[in-house]
Amino acid sequence: MPTRRDVLAGLASAGAVGAAGCVQVGSSDAAPQAGDSNGTADSGAGSRGDAAATETEVYRSTIQSVVGVLNYGPNGPQGSGSGFVAGDGYVVTNQHVVAGATEVKLRFQGNTWRDAEIVGTDAYSDLAVLRAEDRPEFATPLSWVDTDPEPPVGTPVMAIGSPYGFSGSASTGVISGIDRVLSAPNNFTVADSVQTDAALNPGNSGGPVVTFGGDVAAVAARGGGDNLGFGVSAELSKQVVPALAADGEYRHSYMGVRLLEVTPVIAEAYDIDDVGGVLIVEVLEDGPAAGTLRGTDGETTVDGVSVPTGGDVVVGIGGTDVEVQADLSNYLALETDPGDAVEFTVLRDGSETTVSFELGERPDPGI
């Protein structure tokens, strides 16, 4: 069976035309067919190493697999978002889209509705897996993008979903940043997030952000305004989603510390020549790092700024340099599991040393 990438390449080589920019169709309309009178000139946009594919071709090849997600609570509707079919037919969305739901309904293309079961959720990656009752045959699974290497900044992408309840909407842009760290419940973070300038509005959450090869590069998670949106990366999703589908949960590695990125004033206070690394502000009692890493125990003032002092500065983990918080967070998220013994390179009392301890598991976020 031909893949979406094959279909897109074939359409491009056949010279199909498509509309650029934002595409929106009615709630019960199917995707437009080739030769429809609303087509415009070929945009000429292409994907990484693929034959050039227009926005309309990307949309047509993926829209049947995208769904609207309605969250019903004890008192009726309490929110909506988007999702998409992946894996062996489960539906991927955001955890916050289905949070608190007592019932979930999915809206497939052609205004086809199905009830869904919540199989698993993970607040720390903001991902959830659903199972649709009697999933329509036309809603075939989307593939994750190849993450070796990850799609670079500048890769053309399309976000497809149901912003403000308008099903079948699309917006285009590029991957405008990678390795972002977003906030999560209980002051934790979502690692390895993708930034895009494709418009993400309320209701897009949980929908796919696809490359022009038709593969999912990220799960849309939130819009930041001013052409700034974020999604859960394919690399992190490929780890979390199968676990949610199989076990209903995912175990995240946990250090048990609070930290700050090293800024120029922190570097000056610690007499560090190069700005880089993360400062351990606090080591939580009875946490995995207790007795191994040191938290701060004093403070000083540099250029009018109060700086905590006495803590370890982590500059490496598992042989990988740590320049910013994302380096540490991404390594923990993508390269480790709870129970792993991991080496940390730290600056302590003006000298570099190596320490190690066994990682724990992030506690229940309590939401």
VOBA-1610 file (N, C-alpha, C; in pm, whole numbers, padded with zeros to 5 digits, always signed):
BEGIN
Met+00085-00120+00000Met+00000+00000+00000Met+00088+00125+00000Pro+00062+00222-00088Pro+00144+00342-00092Pro+00129+00422+00036Thr+00240+00484+00080Thr+00236+00570+00197Thr+00192+00710+00158Arg+00162+00792+00260Arg+00127+00932+00231Arg+00241+01003+00159Arg+00364+00969+00197Arg+00479+01030+00130Arg+00480+00995-00018Asp+00447+00868-00051Asp+00440+00827-00192Asp+00330+00903-00264Val+00213+00915-00198Val+00101+00986-00259Val+00137+01131-00286Leu+00200+01195-00188Leu+00237+01336-00205Leu+00338+01353-00317Ala+00436+01263-00323Ala+00535+01272-00430Ala+00470+01255-00566Gly+00374+01161-00573Gly+00304+01139-00699Gly+00220+01258-00740Leu+00151+01319-00644Leu+00071+01437-00674Leu+00157+01551-00722Ala+00273+01568-00654Ala+00361+01678-00691Ala+00414+01659-00832Ser+00457+01536-00863Ser+00513+01511-00995Ser+00408+01522-01103Ala+00281+01503-01066Ala+00173+01515-01164Ala+00133+01659-01186Gly+00193+01750-01107Gly+00165+01892-01128Gly+00034+01936-01070Ala-00014+01869-00964Ala-00140+01912-00900Ala-00124+02052-00846Val-00236+02125-00842Val-00233+02262-00793Val-00299+02267-00657Gly-00269+02374-00579Gly-00327+02383-00445Gly-00331+02524-00396Ala-00411+02545-00293Ala-00427+02678-00234Ala-00326+02697-00123Ala-00263+02812-00122Ala-00168+02846-00016Ala-00242+02907+00101Gly-00173+02907+00216Gly-00229+02975+00333Gly-00324+02889+00410Cys-00424+02951+00473Cys-00516+02883+00562Cys-00632+02823+00486Val-00661+02695+00515Val-00771+02625+00452Val-00875+02595+00557Gln-01001+02622+00530Gln-01107+02588+00623Gln-01227+02538+00546Val-01280+02423+00589Val-01398+02368+00524Val-01508+02357+00626Gly-01632+02342+00578Gly-01745+02332+00668Gly-01743+02206+00750Ser-01824+02201+00857Ser-01819+02092+00952Ser-01856+01957+00891Ser-01935+01956+00784Ser-01976+01829+00726Ser-01922+01808+00586Asp-01830+01896+00542Asp-01775+01883+00407Asp-01655+01790+00407Ala-01642+01714+00303Ala-01521+01633+00285Ala-01414+01721+00225Ala-01289+01671+00225Ala-01180+01745+00164Ala-01208+01766+00017Pro-01170+01884-00041Pro-01195+01910-00182Pro-01118+01812-00270Gln-01175+01781-00382Gln-01113+01687-00474Gln-01029+01759-00578Ala-00936+01685-00636Ala-00852+01742-00741Ala-00939+01795-00853Gly-00905+01915-00901Gly-00981+01973-01010Gly-01093+02063-00963Asp-01116+02075-00829Asp-01218+02168-00780Asp-01184+02309-00825Ser-01286+02390-00844Ser-01266+02523-00902Ser-01200+02619-00805Asn-01187+02582-00673Asn-01127+02677-00581Asn-00977+02658-00569Gly-00915+02578-00654Gly-00771+02562-00651Gly-00702+02686-00706Thr-00579+02710-00660Thr-00499+02823-00709Thr-00365+02770-00753Ala-00277+02859-00790Ala-00148+02819-00845Ala-00063+02745-00743Asp+00023+02657-00792Asp+00114+02581-00708Asp+00203+02675-00629Ser+00213+02648-00496Ser+00294+02735-00411Ser+00442+02708-00428Gly+00475+02584-00471Gly+00615+02551-00488Gly+00686+02513-00361Ala+00613+02509-00247Ala+00677+02474-00120Ala+00709+02326-00119Gly+00822+02289-00061Gly+00861+02149-00056Gly+00899+02106+00083Ser+00924+01977+00102Ser+00965+01922+00231Ser+01110+01879+00224Arg+01158+01822+00337Arg+01298+01784+00345Arg+01329+01668+00252Gly+01385+01697+00137Gly+01428+01592+00046Gly+01317+01527-00032Asp+01191+01570-00013Asp+01081+01511-00087Asp+01053+01592-00212Ala+00978+01532-00306Ala+00930+01609-00419Ala+00840+01719-00367Ala+00840+01833-00436Ala+00762+01946-00389Ala+00615+01910-00375Ala+00554+01953-00264Ala+00413+01926-00240Ala+00345+02055-00201Thr+00230+02081-00257Thr+00157+02203-00222Thr+00081+02183-00093Glu+00037+02294-00036Glu-00038+02289+00089Glu-00164+02204+00074Thr-00233+02218-00037Thr-00357+02143-00057Thr-00329+01993-00065Glu-00219+01954-00127Glu-00184+01813-00135Glu-00155+01755+00004Val-00085+01831+00086Val-00058+01787+00223Val-00190+01771+00299Tyr-00276+01870+00285Tyr-00405+01868+00354Tyr-00488+01747+00312Arg-00499+01724+00181Arg-00580+01613+00130Arg-00528+01478+00178Ser-00398+01466+00193Ser-00339+01337+00229Ser-00352+01305+00378Thr-00387+01405+00461Thr-00389+01384+00606Thr-00523+01410+00672Ile-00610+01491+00612Ile-00730+01539+00680Ile-00823+01426+00725Gln-00830+01316+00650Gln-00920+01207+00688Gln-00880+01143+00821Ser-00756+01163+00863Ser-00706+01103+00986Ser-00714+01197+01106Val-00763+01320+01084Val-00771+01421+01190Val-00913+01425+01245Val-00925+01442+01376Val-01057+01440+01441Val-01073+01561+01531Gly-01199+01597+01555Gly-01233+01690+01661Gly-01261+01610+01788Val-01223+01665+01903Val-01240+01596+02031Val-01328+01681+02121Leu-01441+01625+02165Leu-01531+01695+02257Leu-01527+01629+02393Asn-01505+01711+02495Asn-01493+01667+02634Asn-01623+01697+02707Tyr-01688+01592+02757Tyr-01812+01609+02832Tyr-01788+01573+02978Gly-01831+01661+03068Gly-01822+01635+03211Gly-01958+01604+03269Pro-01968+01600+03402Pro-02096+01568+03467Pro-02208+01665+03432Asn-02170+01789+03398Asn-02270+01892+03368Asn-02277+01928+03220Gly-02222+01842+03134Gly-02229+01867+02991Gly-02095+01902+02931Pro-02095+01964+02812Pro-01969+01997+02744Pro-01881+02088+02829Gln-01750+02055+02835Gln-01659+02139+02912Gln-01528+02169+02839Gly-01526+02143+02709Gly-01408+02178+02632Gly-01398+02097+02505Ser-01313+02143+02414Ser-01293+02073+02288Ser-01151+02093+02239Gly-01111+02009+02148Gly-00978+02017+02091Gly-00971+01935+01965Ser-00852+01888+01934Ser-00829+01810+01812Ser-00751+01685+01846Gly-00738+01597+01749Gly-00661+01476+01764Gly-00634+01414+01629Phe-00566+01301+01627Phe-00538+01233+01500Phe-00514+01085+01526Val-00539+01007+01424Val-00523+00863+01431Val-00375+00828+01410Ala-00325+00739+01494Ala-00184+00698+01485Ala-00172+00553+01526Gly-00049+00500+01521Gly-00023+00365+01570Gly-00110+00259+01505Asp-00175+00177+01590Asp-00261+00071+01538Asp-00406+00114+01531Gly-00429+00246+01531Gly-00564+00298+01517Gly-00613+00377+01636Tyr-00529+00394+01738Tyr-00569+00479+01849Tyr-00563+00626+01807Val-00623+00713+01889Val-00626+00857+01861Val-00539+00928+01963Val-00450+01013+01914Val-00361+01093+01998Val-00420+01233+02015Thr-00414+01286+02137Thr-00454+01423+02163Thr-00374+01473+02282Asn-00408+01591+02334Asn-00343+01644+02455Asn-00414+01596+02580Gln-00339+01581+02687Gln-00400+01549+02815Gln-00497+01656+02859His-00460+01784+02836His-00549+01889+02885His-00680+01898+02807Val-00685+01838+02687Val-00808+01838+02608Val-00913+01747+02671Val-00870+01638+02733Val-00965+01541+02789Val-00965+01541+02942Ala-00895+01635+03004Ala-00887+01639+03150Ala-01027+01652+03212Gly-01057+01569+03309Gly-01185+01576+03380Gly-01303+01522+03303Ala-01280+01459+03190Ala-01392+01411+03107Ala-01455+01286+03166Thr-01587+01282+03163Thr-01660+01158+03194Thr-01705+01089+03066Glu-01701+01161+02956Glu-01737+01107+02825Glu-01663+01187+02719Val-01616+01118+02615Val-01545+01183+02505Val-01608+01140+02374Lys-01633+01236+02287Lys-01685+01208+02153Lys-01587+01260+02049Leu-01572+01184+01940Leu-01481+01220+01832Leu-01561+01251+01707Arg-01516+01356+01638Arg-01581+01398+01514Arg-01485+01375+01398Phe-01511+01269+01322Phe-01431+01240+01204Phe-01483+01321+01085Gln-01412+01315+00974Gln-01455+01388+00855Gln-01591+01339+00807Gly-01664+01428+00738Gly-01797+01397+00693Gly-01899+01401+00806Asn-01863+01470+00916Asn-01950+01483+01032Asn-01988+01345+01088Thr-01890+01256+01088Thr-01906+01121+01140Thr-01863+01119+01287Trp-01952+01083+01377Trp-01927+01089+01521Trp-01906+00949+01578Arg-01815+00940+01674Arg-01791+00814+01745Arg-01764+00846+01893Asp-01809+00754+01980Asp-01770+00761+02120Asp-01627+00711+02134Ala-01557+00761+02238Ala-01418+00719+02259Ala-01392+00688+02405Glu-01299+00597+02427Glu-01253+00561+02560Glu-01116+00624+02583Ile-01094+00681+02702Ile-00962+00732+02738Ile-00877+00614+02784Val-00774+00582+02707Val-00688+00467+02737Val-00579+00505+02836Gly-00519+00623+02817Gly-00411+00668+02905Gly-00385+00815+02888Thr-00339+00881+02995Thr-00304+01022+02989Thr-00173+01045+03063Asp-00102+01148+03022Asp+00024+01185+03088Asp+00034+01336+03094Ala+00018+01393+03214Ala+00019+01538+03229Ala+00157+01596+03200Tyr+00264+01521+03227Tyr+00399+01575+03215Tyr+00444+01591+03070Ser+00383+01520+02977Ser+00409+01544+02835Ser+00288+01605+02767Asp+00178+01621+02841Asp+00051+01672+02790Asp+00002+01589+02672Leu+00010+01456+02686Leu-00036+01365+02582Leu-00143+01271+02637Ala-00232+01227+02549Ala-00335+01131+02585Ala-00362+01040+02467Val-00406+00919+02497Val-00442+00821+02395Val-00587+00780+02415Leu-00665+00781+02307Leu-00806+00743+02308Leu-00828+00625+02214Arg-00937+00551+02237Arg-00979+00446+02144Arg-01120+00480+02098Ala-01137+00485+01967Ala-01268+00514+01910Ala-01346+00385+01889Glu-01474+00390+01919Glu-01561+00277+01890Glu-01589+00274+01740Asp-01559+00161+01676Asp-01589+00144+01534Asp-01530+00257+01451Arg-01397+00274+01461Arg-01328+00380+01387Arg-01355+00367+01237Pro-01391+00478+01170Pro-01416+00472+01025Pro-01292+00422+00950Glu-01315+00341+00847Glu-01204+00284+00773Glu-01120+00390+00703Phe-01181+00502+00667Phe-01105+00605+00595Phe-01004+00676+00685Ala-01020+00664+00817Ala-00931+00733+00912Ala-00811+00644+00941Thr-00714+00645+00851Thr-00595+00560+00863Thr-00488+00631+00945Pro-00400+00556+01011Pro-00300+00616+01098Pro-00199+00703+01024Leu-00166+00816+01084Leu-00056+00899+01039Leu+00074+00844+01095Ser+00184+00869+01025Ser+00316+00825+01071Ser+00389+00940+01138Trp+00475+00906+01234Trp+00561+01007+01295Trp+00677+01037+01201Val+00725+01159+01206Val+00838+01198+01122Val+00963+01126+01169Asp+01055+01105+01078Asp+01185+01049+01113Asp+01258+01148+01203Thr+01298+01103+01321Thr+01362+01194+01417Thr+01512+01170+01427Asp+01571+01105+01329Asp+01716+01084+01328Asp+01773+01131+01196Pro+01803+01259+01178Pro+01790+01365+01279Pro+01648+01421+01282Glu+01620+01507+01384Glu+01491+01573+01391Glu+01478+01676+01279Pro+01355+01707+01236Pro+01338+01812+01135Pro+01399+01943+01183Pro+01479+02008+01102Pro+01548+02129+01146Pro+01459+02252+01141Val+01504+02358+01205Val+01437+02488+01195Val+01427+02528+01049Gly+01310+02574+01007Gly+01286+02611+00868Gly+01207+02507+00791Thr+01185+02388+00850Thr+01108+02284+00782Thr+00962+02329+00766Pro+00907+02328+00643Pro+00767+02367+00625Pro+00673+02268+00694Val+00571+02319+00762Val+00475+02234+00832Val+00335+02290+00816Met+00237+02204+00844Met+00096+02243+00843Met+00031+02192+00971Ala-00041+02281+01041Ala-00118+02242+01160Ala-00263+02224+01117Ile-00319+02106+01150Ile-00456+02074+01109Ile-00537+02041+01234Gly-00657+02099+01241Gly-00740+02072+01358Gly-00871+02147+01354Ser-00923+02177+01474Ser-01055+02240+01486Ser-01049+02365+01573Pro-00975+02469+01530Pro-00971+02591+01610Pro-01110+02652+01623Tyr-01145+02691+01745Tyr-01276+02752+01772Tyr-01391+02664+01723Gly-01368+02534+01713Gly-01473+02441+01672Gly-01492+02428+01522Phe-01412+02499+01442Phe-01423+02490+01296Phe-01341+02370+01248Ser-01407+02261+01216Ser-01335+02139+01180Ser-01268+02153+01045Gly-01162+02076+01026Gly-01094+02073+00898Gly-01018+02198+00864Ser-00970+02272+00964Ser-00894+02395+00939Ser-00745+02365+00932Ala-00675+02440+00849Ala-00531+02422+00834Ala-00460+02556+00834Ser-00341+02559+00890Ser-00255+02678+00883Ser-00114+02630+00854Thr-00040+02709+00781Thr+00094+02669+00740Thr+00199+02761+00799Gly+00319+02709+00807Gly+00433+02785+00856Gly+00556+02698+00850Val+00647+02722+00941Val+00770+02642+00948Val+00795+02605+01094Ile+00880+02507+01114Ile+00934+02484+01248Ile+01027+02601+01277Ser+00993+02682+01375Ser+01069+02804+01401Ser+01160+02792+01523Gly+01157+02677+01590Gly+01246+02655+01703Gly+01235+02511+01749Ile+01342+02458+01807Ile+01342+02322+01861Ile+01404+02324+02000Asp+01391+02213+02070Asp+01450+02198+02205Asp+01396+02301+02303Arg+01269+02337+02288Arg+01207+02429+02383Arg+01163+02352+02508Val+01155+02423+02621Val+01108+02366+02746Val+00985+02443+02790Leu+00872+02373+02804Leu+00746+02437+02843Leu+00709+02397+02985Ser+00627+02478+03049Ser+00585+02448+03185Ser+00483+02335+03186Ala+00482+02258+03294Ala+00390+02147+03315Ala+00342+02154+03459Pro+00248+02068+03500Pro+00196+02073+03636Pro+00305+02058+03742Asn+00280+02115+03860Asn+00369+02102+03975Asn+00511+02151+03948Asn+00522+02256+03863Asn+00651+02319+03836Asn+00749+02230+03761Phe+00700+02122+03700Phe+00785+02042+03613Phe+00781+02102+03472Thr+00849+02036+03379Thr+00857+02089+03243Thr+00826+01982+03140Val+00780+02026+03023Val+00766+01938+02905Val+00890+01960+02821Ala+00972+01858+02810Ala+01100+01870+02740Ala+01083+01856+02589Asp+01186+01897+02517Asp+01199+01872+02373Asp+01077+01919+02294Ser+01024+02036+02328Ser+00907+02088+02258Ser+00950+02158+02128Val+00856+02161+02033Val+00880+02221+01902Val+00805+02353+01894Gln+00870+02454+01839Gln+00809+02585+01819Gln+00775+02602+01671Thr+00659+02662+01644Thr+00619+02686+01505Thr+00551+02821+01491Asp+00559+02878+01371Asp+00484+03001+01345Asp+00354+02972+01271Ala+00323+02843+01249Ala+00190+02809+01198Ala+00088+02844+01306Ala-00022+02908+01266Ala-00119+02956+01365Ala-00180+02842+01445Leu-00171+02851+01578Leu-00235+02757+01670Leu-00328+02836+01760Asn-00456+02805+01751Asn-00559+02876+01826Asn-00632+02778+01917Pro-00714+02829+02011Pro-00792+02739+02095Pro-00872+02639+02011Gly-00858+02511+02040Gly-00920+02406+01961Gly-00822+02330+01875Asn-00705+02391+01846Asn-00600+02320+01773Asn-00528+02218+01862Ser-00538+02236+01992Ser-00464+02150+02084Ser-00492+02002+02058Gly-00386+01925+02047Gly-00397+01781+02023Gly-00392+01741+01878Gly-00403+01837+01787Gly-00399+01806+01645Gly-00257+01790+01595Pro-00241+01734+01474Pro-00106+01711+01422Pro-00046+01835+01357Val+00083+01852+01375Val+00163+01946+01298Val+00247+01860+01205Val+00213+01860+01075Val+00274+01766+00982Val+00371+01835+00889Thr+00474+01760+00848Thr+00565+01808+00746Thr+00496+01797+00610Phe+00560+01850+00506Phe+00503+01840+00373Phe+00526+01700+00313Gly+00587+01612+00390Gly+00591+01472+00354Gly+00475+01394+00415Gly+00389+01465+00493Gly+00271+01404+00551Gly+00293+01334+00683Asp+00410+01354+00746Asp+00440+01289+00874Asp+00425+01388+00989Val+00390+01336+01106Val+00365+01420+01222Val+00498+01461+01287Ala+00524+01592+01289Ala+00645+01646+01351Ala+00621+01684+01496Ala+00494+01712+01532Ala+00463+01753+01669Ala+00313+01740+01692Val+00276+01729+01819Val+00136+01733+01860Val+00110+01874+01913Ala+00026+01951+01842Ala-00001+02089+01883Ala-00045+02092+02029Ala+00014+02183+02106Ala-00017+02188+02249Ala-00068+02323+02294Arg-00013+02432+02239Arg-00060+02563+02282Arg-00011+02670+02186Gly-00089+02777+02177Gly-00049+02894+02100Gly+00004+02999+02195Gly+00105+03071+02149Gly+00164+03174+02234Gly+00135+03314+02187Gly+00059+03327+02077Gly+00034+03459+02020Gly+00155+03508+01942Asp+00133+03612+01860Asp+00243+03671+01781Asp+00319+03564+01701Asn+00243+03476+01634Asn+00303+03373+01548Asn+00397+03280+01625Leu+00360+03249+01748Leu+00442+03163+01831Leu+00355+03054+01892Gly+00372+02930+01844Gly+00298+02818+01897Gly+00394+02705+01930Phe+00345+02608+02011Phe+00433+02501+02056Phe+00362+02367+02047Gly+00442+02263+02026Gly+00388+02128+02022Gly+00482+02029+02088Val+00428+01914+02127Val+00509+01806+02183Val+00581+01738+02068Ser+00712+01728+02075Ser+00790+01677+01962Ser+00756+01533+01929Ala+00780+01497+01804Ala+00760+01359+01761Ala+00851+01265+01839Glu+00972+01309+01870Glu+01065+01220+01940Glu+01013+01184+02078Leu+00964+01283+02154Leu+00909+01253+02286Leu+00778+01176+02271Ser+00695+01215+02175Ser+00567+01147+02155Ser+00587+00999+02122Lys+00689+00967+02043Lys+00714+00828+02006Lys+00754+00742+02125Gln+00799+00806+02233Gln+00828+00731+02355Gln+00705+00719+02444Val+00632+00829+02458Val+00522+00833+02554Val+00397+00763+02500Val+00358+00791+02376Val+00229+00744+02323Val+00217+00592+02323Pro+00316+00515+02276Pro+00301+00369+02280Pro+00284+00316+02422Ala+00351+00379+02519Ala+00336+00336+02658Ala+00195+00363+02709Leu+00140+00479+02672Leu+00003+00510+02712Leu-00096+00412+02648Ala-00072+00376+02522Ala-00161+00283+02454Ala-00154+00144+02515Ala-00036+00104+02560Ala-00018-00031+02612Ala-00050-00042+02761Asp-00008+00059+02838Asp-00016+00049+02985Asp-00103+00156+03050Gly-00141+00258+02974Gly-00223+00365+03030Gly-00145+00471+03105Glu-00012+00456+03111Glu+00069+00553+03184Glu+00211+00554+03128Tyr+00287+00657+03168Tyr+00426+00668+03128Tyr+00508+00714+03248Arg+00624+00653+03269Arg+00709+00685+03383Arg+00822+00778+03339His+00827+00898+03400His+00929+00996+03369His+01042+00995+03471Ser+01164+01014+03424Ser+01279+01022+03515Ser+01270+01148+03602Tyr+01329+01139+03722Tyr+01310+01242+03824Tyr+01439+01257+03905Met+01486+01382+03916Met+01605+01410+03996Met+01571+01455+04137Gly+01459+01526+04153Gly+01423+01579+04283Gly+01500+01704+04319Val+01508+01798+04224Val+01581+01924+04247Val+01502+02041+04189Arg+01533+02161+04238Arg+01491+02285+04174Arg+01616+02352+04120Leu+01606+02412+04002Leu+01727+02465+03939Leu+01702+02596+03865Leu+01811+02662+03831Leu+01811+02785+03752Leu+01917+02775+03645Glu+01889+02829+03527Glu+01994+02841+03426Glu+02099+02941+03474Val+02223+02913+03441Val+02331+03004+03475Val+02323+03127+03385Thr+02310+03242+03447Thr+02307+03371+03378Thr+02440+03441+03400Pro+02464+03555+03334Pro+02591+03626+03358Pro+02616+03660+03505Val+02511+03700+03579Val+02534+03735+03720Val+02564+03610+03803Ile+02499+03498+03771Ile+02530+03373+03842Ile+02671+03329+03810Ala+02710+03339+03682Ala+02846+03302+03643Ala+02949+03385+03718Glu+02921+03514+03734Glu+03014+03601+03807Glu+03021+03562+03954Ala+02906+03533+04013Ala+02904+03496+04154Ala+02980+03366+04179Tyr+02979+03275+04084Tyr+03045+03146+04100Tyr+03182+03141+04033Asp+03226+03257+03982Asp+03358+03269+03918Asp+03372+03169+03804Ile+03267+03161+03720Ile+03267+03075+03603Ile+03302+03159+03481Asp+03402+03116+03405Asp+03447+03194+03289Asp+03341+03201+03180Asp+03278+03086+03150Asp+03179+03082+03042Asp+03039+03068+03101Val+02945+03149+03051Val+02807+03139+03097Val+02748+03011+03041Gly+02703+02923+03128Gly+02646+02796+03084Gly+02632+02702+03201Gly+02536+02610+03190Gly+02509+02515+03297Gly+02382+02550+03371Val+02345+02466+03467Val+02228+02493+03549Val+02266+02482+03695Leu+02218+02575+03773Leu+02247+02582+03916Leu+02143+02503+03995Ile+02189+02416+04082Ile+02099+02342+04171Ile+02063+02434+04288Val+01941+02483+04288Val+01896+02575+04393Val+01855+02498+04518Glu+01785+02386+04498Glu+01737+02308+04612Glu+01736+02161+04576Val+01779+02079+04671Val+01769+01934+04658Val+01659+01889+04754Leu+01555+01828+04699Leu+01441+01792+04781Leu+01475+01678+04876Glu+01432+01692+04998Glu+01458+01591+05100Glu+01400+01457+05057Asp+01481+01354+05070Asp+01442+01217+05034Asp+01423+01199+04884Gly+01463+01297+04803Gly+01458+01282+04659Gly+01577+01203+04608Pro+01578+01161+04481Pro+01688+01080+04428Pro+01825+01145+04441Ala+01832+01279+04430Ala+01962+01347+04434Ala+02007+01381+04575Ala+01922+01356+04676Ala+01957+01392+04814Ala+02083+01318+04858Gly+02176+01393+04917Gly+02302+01334+04961Gly+02408+01327+04854Thr+02370+01361+04730Thr+02468+01357+04620Thr+02490+01496+04562Leu+02385+01562+04518Leu+02396+01699+04470Leu+02376+01797+04585Arg+02434+01915+04572Arg+02423+02018+04673Arg+02336+02133+04624Gly+02244+02176+04708Gly+02165+02294+04679Gly+02229+02418+04739Thr+02174+02534+04709Thr+02229+02660+04760Thr+02200+02675+04909Asp+02290+02750+04976Asp+02274+02772+05119Asp+02303+02914+05162Gly+02319+03005+05066Gly+02345+03145+05098Gly+02309+03232+04980Glu+02349+03358+04985Glu+02325+03447+04872Glu+02424+03561+04873Thr+02442+03619+04756Thr+02526+03736+04739Thr+02457+03829+04640Thr+02511+03948+04623Thr+02452+04045+04530Thr+02553+04078+04421Val+02510+04064+04297Val+02594+04096+04182Val+02518+04194+04094Asp+02575+04311+04074Asp+02511+04414+03990Asp+02368+04441+04035Gly+02350+04442+04166Gly+02217+04472+04220Gly+02120+04357+04219Val+02166+04237+04175Val+02080+04119+04167Val+02119+04020+04276Ser+02020+03970+04351Ser+02045+03870+04454Ser+02066+03734+04388Val+02179+03670+04419Val+02214+03542+04357Val+02231+03437+04467Pro+02161+03323+04460Pro+02182+03216+04558Pro+02319+03153+04539Thr+02383+03118+04646Thr+02520+03066+04639Thr+02531+02932+04712Gly+02641+02862+04683Gly+02673+02739+04752Gly+02625+02613+04683Gly+02549+02625+04573Gly+02495+02508+04506Gly+02587+02454+04397Asp+02564+02329+04360Asp+02635+02271+04247Asp+02586+02333+04117Val+02676+02345+04020Val+02639+02386+03885Val+02661+02266+03793Val+02552+02213+03738Val+02561+02097+03649Val+02603+02144+03510Val+02715+02090+03460Val+02764+02127+03327Val+02768+02007+03232Gly+02729+01890+03282Gly+02727+01773+03195Gly+02641+01663+03255Ile+02582+01579+03168Ile+02504+01464+03212Ile+02526+01350+03113Gly+02570+01237+03165Gly+02591+01120+03080Gly+02686+01144+02965Gly+02784+01233+02985Gly+02880+01264+02880Gly+02834+01370+02782Thr+02715+01426+02804Thr+02661+01532+02718Thr+02672+01666+02790Asp+02722+01769+02721Asp+02736+01901+02780Asp+02600+01960+02814Val+02593+02032+02924Val+02472+02104+02964Val+02504+02253+02962Glu+02450+02322+02862Glu+02468+02466+02851Glu+02346+02541+02904Val+02227+02486+02876Val+02101+02547+02918Val+02012+02439+02978Gln+01902+02481+03039Gln+01812+02386+03105Gln+01760+02281+03007Ala+01735+02322+02882Ala+01682+02228+02782Ala+01776+02110+02762Asp+01907+02132+02771Asp+02001+02022+02754Asp+01980+01915+02860Leu+01963+01959+02985Leu+01941+01866+03094Leu+01805+01798+03083Ser+01701+01879+03059Ser+01564+01825+03051Ser+01549+01727+02935Asn+01605+01761+02820Asn+01592+01674+02703Asn+01665+01542+02723Tyr+01783+01547+02785Tyr+01856+01422+02809Tyr+01778+01332+02903Leu+01725+01389+03011Leu+01648+01309+03105Leu+01525+01248+03037Ala+01458+01328+02954Ala+01334+01283+02891Ala+01356+01179+02783Leu+01462+01196+02705Leu+01480+01113+02586Leu+01582+01001+02602Glu+01672+01013+02699Glu+01783+00917+02710Glu+01781+00833+02836Thr+01689+00860+02930Thr+01693+00789+03057Thr+01556+00734+03095Asp+01556+00642+03190Asp+01435+00588+03250Asp+01452+00588+03401Pro+01343+00590+03476Pro+01354+00577+03622Pro+01432+00450+03658Gly+01521+00463+03753Gly+01605+00350+03793Gly+01742+00351+03730Asp+01763+00433+03626Asp+01896+00442+03565Asp+01992+00516+03658Ala+02116+00467+03665Ala+02222+00539+03735Ala+02291+00630+03633Val+02293+00759+03662Val+02342+00858+03565Val+02454+00941+03628Glu+02558+00968+03549Glu+02669+01052+03594Glu+02642+01198+03561Phe+02673+01286+03655Phe+02659+01430+03637Phe+02796+01494+03658Thr+02832+01583+03567Thr+02953+01664+03584Thr+02911+01796+03645Val+02970+01830+03761Val+02929+01951+03832Val+03050+02035+03869Leu+03026+02165+03879Leu+03124+02257+03937Leu+03087+02275+04083Arg+03181+02241+04171Arg+03156+02247+04316Arg+03278+02309+04384Asp+03255+02418+04457Asp+03363+02486+04529Asp+03479+02520+04436Gly+03444+02560+04312Gly+03546+02605+04218Gly+03615+02495+04140Ser+03579+02369+04163Ser+03642+02259+04092Ser+03536+02174+04022Glu+03579+02106+03915Glu+03489+02017+03843Glu+03501+01876+03899Thr+03387+01814+03925Thr+03385+01678+03977Thr+03270+01601+03914Thr+03272+01470+03927Thr+03168+01384+03872Thr+03100+01310+03986Val+02968+01313+03986Val+02889+01240+04085Val+02784+01158+04011Ser+02729+01058+04077Ser+02625+00978+04013Ser+02522+00936+04116Phe+02400+00912+04069Phe+02294+00860+04154Phe+02187+00798+04066Glu+02099+00723+04128Glu+01992+00655+04055Glu+01870+00745+04044Leu+01822+00764+03924Leu+01706+00848+03900Leu+01580+00784+03956Gly+01490+00868+04002Gly+01360+00819+04049Gly+01254+00840+03944Glu+01129+00830+03985Glu+01014+00851+03897Glu+00937+00975+03942Arg+00901+01058+03848Arg+00825+01177+03882Arg+00699+01140+03959Pro+00669+01215+04066Pro+00549+01184+04144Pro+00422+01220+04069Asp+00311+01169+04114Asp+00180+01202+04057Asp+00163+01353+04058Pro+00125+01414+03944Pro+00110+01560+03941Pro-00006+01611+04024Gly-00096+01523+04063Gly-00204+01563+04150Gly-00310+01648+04084Ile-00336+01622+03953Ile-00438+01698+03883Ile-00549+01605+03835
//
